[in-house]
């Protein structure tokens, strides 16, 4: 952090400081002459969406000293927007994972011999993560497209989206799960209310110290709250990488394994674009967000408002097909503690 602050101070008055883009309420800058690759995003709470149309006047009216002050007072957090070579690496698949279209598109493929996968270069400890995904078209029975955050070790934390393929014309099943300290068994499943193979849709995880919210196209489908007060471990100490994979799971994925993968339809392909992360990056044992200087954008303390609760209720009433908190046969000794609240 000290090196970063020194670099910004050194370069901030230089004409080489280049603004890359403005989106939402963030200004994005690069410092090309610093001794290490650096991309800085400044969060300015008073900047609203309408200021997108006032970019030039805003820059003219803003002194570099003021921008330096904003960086020092606010938290440095990563806001990434859709450069897959910068933000991710293909981890397996022997060429079946590809980054295309000037790093704006990533595809994973599955054939009879292998699937494929990728992971983020950064680790995160809290954040709001968005990814647009177009799922496997046609007869996708037996395939699973997994999109999740996961930490290392035997007592890992994990936040899961898994998309379970189906026969053509049948709905995809969205399987969600939350692991804390290696313990999962918190499955909730949904049928999507649209065809996720015709176009890209946004799948989001909001993860802050108080809750985890799963959303689809901005509609919340699940909330997992911090209930440490009643003895439920929460995901707050282990940094996680974003990961995704496309693989064969026809022993269980579709109708409990009754429908097998039709390899004549291979290769199966899932596509990804428009990755966006407002997040605290974990690096060298430290977070880019500190307790004395938390992120200034609202995701760090965000909760569902009344409209969000209504949307969540609508999804769970109309599209939820499995809820571990209602499965008394599975838990004959009593439902998990969090079921009394979540």
C-alpha positions in Angstrom: 0.0 0.0 0.0 2.9 2.4 0.8 4.4 1.7 -2.6 1.1 2.2 -4.2 0.6 5.6 -2.5 4.1 6.7 -3.4 3.6 5.7 -7.0 0.3 7.7 -7.2 1.9 10.7 -5.6 4.9 10.5 -8.0 2.7 10.2 -11.1 -0.5 12.1 -10.2 0.8 15.4 -11.5 2.2 13.9 -14.7 0.4 14.4 -18.0 0.9 10.7 -18.4 -1.9 10.0 -16.0 -4.6 8.7 -18.4 -8.3 8.3 -17.6 -9.5 5.0 -19.1 -13.2 5.2 -18.6 -16.0 6.4 -16.4 -18.8 4.1 -15.4 -21.4 4.3 -12.7 -19.8 6.4 -10.0 -16.2 5.5 -10.5 -13.3 7.2 -12.4 -10.7 4.8 -13.8 -7.0 5.8 -14.3 -3.8 4.2 -15.4 -0.3 5.3 -14.4 1.9 4.1 -17.2 5.2 5.3 -15.8 5.0 3.6 -12.4 7.5 0.8 -11.7 4.8 -1.8 -11.7 1.5 -2.3 -13.7 -1.1 -0.2 -12.0 -4.7 0.5 -12.7 -6.5 2.8 -10.2 -10.2 3.2 -9.7 -11.5 6.2 -7.7 -14.9 5.9 -6.1 -16.6 9.3 -5.8 -19.9 9.0 -3.9 -21.3 12.3 -5.2 -21.0 11.4 -8.8 -24.2 10.1 -10.2 -25.0 8.2 -13.4 -26.0 11.4 -15.2 -22.4 12.7 -14.9 -21.4 10.2 -17.5 -22.4 12.8 -20.1 -20.2 15.4 -18.4 -16.8 13.7 -18.6 -14.7 16.4 -20.1 -16.0 19.2 -17.9 -15.6 17.0 -14.9 -12.0 16.4 -15.6 -11.3 20.1 -16.2 -12.9 21.1 -13.0 -11.1 18.4 -10.9 -7.6 19.0 -9.6 -5.2 16.2 -9.4 -4.6 17.0 -5.7 -8.2 16.4 -5.0 -8.1 13.1 -6.7 -5.0 12.2 -4.6 -7.0 13.1 -1.5 -9.9 10.9 -2.6 -7.5 7.9 -3.1 -6.0 8.5 0.4 -9.4 8.9 2.1 -11.3 6.2 0.3 -10.4 2.5 -0.1 -8.5 1.2 -3.0 -10.6 -1.6 -4.4 -10.6 -3.3 -7.7 -13.3 -2.5 -10.2 -12.7 -4.8 -13.1 -14.7 -4.6 -16.3 -14.4 -7.4 -18.8 -10.8 -7.9 -19.7 -10.4 -11.7 -19.4 -6.7 -11.9 -20.0 -6.1 -9.3 -17.3 -8.5 -10.8 -14.7 -8.5 -14.6 -15.4 -6.4 -17.5 -16.4 -7.5 -20.8 -18.1 -6.6 -23.5 -15.6 -7.4 -26.7 -17.4 -8.9 -28.2 -20.5 -6.0 -28.5 -22.9 -7.2 -25.7 -25.2 -10.9 -26.1 -24.6 -11.0 -22.8 -22.8 -10.5 -19.7 -25.0 -10.3 -16.0 -24.6 -11.6 -14.2 -27.7 -12.7 -10.8 -29.1 -10.0 -8.6 -27.8 -10.2 -10.3 -24.3 -13.9 -9.4 -24.0 -15.3 -13.0 -24.4 -14.3 -16.3 -22.7 -15.6 -19.7 -23.7 -15.4 -23.1 -22.1 -16.0 -26.3 -24.0 -16.8 -29.9 -23.0 -16.3 -33.0 -25.2 -16.1 -36.7 -24.5 -12.5 -36.4 -23.4 -12.4 -33.4 -21.2 -14.1 -30.2 -19.9 -12.4 -27.0 -19.1 -12.2 -24.2 -16.5 -10.7 -20.9 -15.4 -10.1 -18.9 -12.3 -9.4 -15.3 -11.4 -5.9 -14.0 -11.0 -7.0 -12.1 -7.8 -8.3 -13.4 -4.5 -11.1 -11.5 -3.0 -12.3 -11.0 0.6 -15.8 -9.5 0.1 -17.2 -8.0 -3.0 -19.9 -7.6 -5.5 -19.2 -9.9 -8.5 -21.2 -9.9 -11.7 -20.7 -12.1 -14.7 -22.8 -12.5 -17.9 -23.1 -16.1 -18.9 -24.7 -17.8 -21.9 -25.3 -21.4 -21.0 -25.0 -24.6 -23.2 -27.5 -24.5 -26.0 -29.8 -27.4 -26.9 -29.6 -30.8 -25.3 -27.3 -30.1 -22.3 -28.4 -33.0 -20.2 -25.6 -34.4 -18.0 -23.5 -31.2 -18.2 -22.8 -28.8 -15.3 -21.6 -25.2 -15.7 -20.2 -24.2 -12.4 -19.6 -20.6 -11.4 -18.4 -20.0 -7.9 -16.0 -18.5 -5.4 -13.8 -20.8 -3.4 -10.9 -20.5 -0.9 -8.0 -22.9 -0.4 -7.6 -25.7 2.2 -9.5 -28.5 3.8 -11.8 -26.1 5.7 -12.7 -24.0 2.7 -15.4 -21.4 2.1 -17.4 -21.5 -1.1 -20.3 -19.7 -2.8 -21.8 -21.7 -5.6 -23.9 -21.2 -8.7 -24.2 -24.5 -10.6 -26.3 -24.7 -13.8 -27.5 -28.3 -14.3 -28.2 -29.0 -18.0 -31.4 -30.7 -19.3 -33.1 -32.0 -22.4 -33.9 -29.5 -25.1 -37.0 -27.5 -24.1 -36.8 -28.4 -20.4 -35.8 -25.7 -17.9 -32.2 -25.4 -16.5 -31.9 -26.0 -12.8 -29.8 -23.4 -10.9 -28.2 -25.2 -8.0 -26.9 -22.9 -5.2 -24.8 -23.8 -2.1 -22.8 -22.1 0.6 -19.9 -23.7 2.3 -18.4 -22.3 5.5 -15.2 -23.9 7.0 -15.7 -27.0 4.7 -19.3 -27.6 5.6 -21.9 -27.3 2.9 -25.2 -29.1 2.6 -27.1 -25.8 2.2 -28.6 -26.4 -1.3 -31.4 -24.4 -2.8 -32.4 -25.0 -6.4 -34.5 -23.0 -8.8 -35.9 -23.2 -12.3 -35.1 -20.1 -14.3 -38.0 -18.1 -15.6 -36.3 -17.6 -19.0 -34.2 -19.6 -21.5 -30.6 -19.0 -20.4 -29.2 -20.4 -23.6 -30.7 -17.8 -26.0 -28.7 -14.8 -24.7 -26.4 -13.7 -22.0 -27.8 -13.1 -18.5 -26.1 -11.6 -15.4 -25.4 -13.8 -12.4 -24.3 -11.9 -9.3 -22.9 -12.6 -5.9 -23.0 -9.8 -3.3 -20.8 -10.9 -0.4 -20.2 -8.5 2.5 -19.7 -9.1 6.3 -23.4 -9.3 6.9 -24.8 -11.4 4.1 -24.5 -13.2 0.8 -27.1 -12.5 -1.9 -27.4 -14.5 -5.1 -29.0 -12.6 -7.9 -30.0 -13.2 -11.5 -30.4 -10.2 -13.8 -30.6 -8.1 -10.7 -33.4 -10.2 -9.1 -32.4 -11.7 -5.8 -33.0 -15.5 -5.6 -31.3 -16.3 -2.3 -29.9 -14.6 0.8 -27.6 -16.2 3.4 -27.1 -14.1 6.4 -24.3 -13.8 8.9 -25.7 -15.7 11.9 -22.5 -16.1 14.0 -24.6 -14.9 16.9 -26.4 -18.3 16.9 -23.3 -20.4 16.2 -23.4 -20.6 12.4 -19.9 -19.9 10.9 -19.8 -17.2 8.3 -17.5 -16.6 5.3 -15.4 -13.7 6.5 -11.8 -14.8 7.0 -10.8 -16.7 3.9 -10.1 -15.0 0.6 -11.6 -16.7 -2.4 -10.9 -16.9 -6.2 -13.7 -16.7 -8.8 -13.7 -20.0 -10.6 -15.8 -21.6 -13.4 -15.8 -24.9 -15.1 -17.9 -26.9 -17.6 -17.8 -30.6 -16.9 -19.7 -33.9 -17.3 -21.8 -34.9 -14.3 -24.3 -37.3 -15.9 -24.2 -39.5 -12.8 -26.3 -37.0 -10.9 -26.9 -33.7 -12.8 -30.1 -34.4 -14.7 -33.0 -36.1 -13.0 -30.6 -37.6 -10.5 -28.5 -39.2 -13.2 -31.3 -40.9 -15.1 -30.6 -38.8 -18.2 -27.1 -39.2 -19.6 -24.9 -36.9 -21.7 -25.6 -37.3 -25.4 -22.0 -37.0 -26.8 -23.3 -36.7 -30.3 -24.2 -33.1 -29.3 -20.6 -32.3 -28.3 -18.8 -30.0 -28.0 -20.9 -28.2 -25.5 -20.0 -24.6 -25.0 -20.7 -21.9 -22.3 -19.8 -18.3 -22.9 -18.8 -15.5 -20.6 -18.6 -11.7 -20.9 -18.9 -8.4 -19.1 -17.2 -9.5 -15.8 -17.4 -6.8 -13.2 -16.1 -6.8 -9.7 -16.3 -4.2 -7.0 -14.2 -6.0 -4.4 -11.6 -6.0 -1.8 -8.5 -7.7 -3.2 -6.4 -10.0 -0.9 -2.7 -9.8 -1.6 0.4 -10.7 0.4 -1.7 -11.4 3.5 -3.6 -8.1 3.4 -6.9 -6.8 2.1 -7.1 -3.7 0.0 -10.0 -2.7 2.2 -9.3 -2.1 5.9 -11.6 -1.8 9.0 -10.5 1.8 9.4 -11.2 2.6 5.7 -13.9 0.3 4.3 -15.1 0.6 0.7 -17.1 3.8 0.2 -19.5 2.2 -2.3 -22.7 0.7 -0.8 -22.1 -3.0 -1.5 -20.1 -3.4 1.7 -23.1 -2.7 3.8 -25.9 -3.4 1.3 -29.0 -5.2 2.3 -32.3 -6.1 0.5 -34.8 -3.2 0.6 -38.5 -3.9 0.6 -38.7 -4.2 -3.2 -35.8 -6.7 -3.0 -37.5 -8.7 -0.4 -40.7 -8.8 -2.6 -38.6 -10.1 -5.6 -36.9 -12.7 -3.4 -40.3 -13.9 -2.1 -41.6 -14.1 -5.7 -38.7 -16.2 -6.9 -38.9 -18.5 -3.9 -42.6 -18.9 -4.1 -42.7 -19.5 -7.9 -39.4 -20.9 -9.0 -37.7 -22.7 -6.1 -37.8 -26.5 -6.5 -35.7 -27.5 -3.5 -34.8 -26.0 -0.2 -32.7 -27.8 2.3 -34.4 -25.8 5.1 -37.7 -27.6 4.2 -36.2 -31.1 4.0 -37.0 -32.6 7.4 -36.4 -36.2 6.1 -32.8 -35.2 5.3 -32.3 -33.7 8.8 -34.2 -36.0 11.2 -32.3 -34.6 14.2 -33.5 -31.1 13.3 -32.9 -28.5 10.6 -29.7 -26.5 10.5 -29.6 -23.5 12.8 -29.7 -20.9 10.0 -33.0 -22.3 8.7 -34.8 -20.5 11.6 -33.7 -17.2 10.0 -32.6 -17.6 6.3 
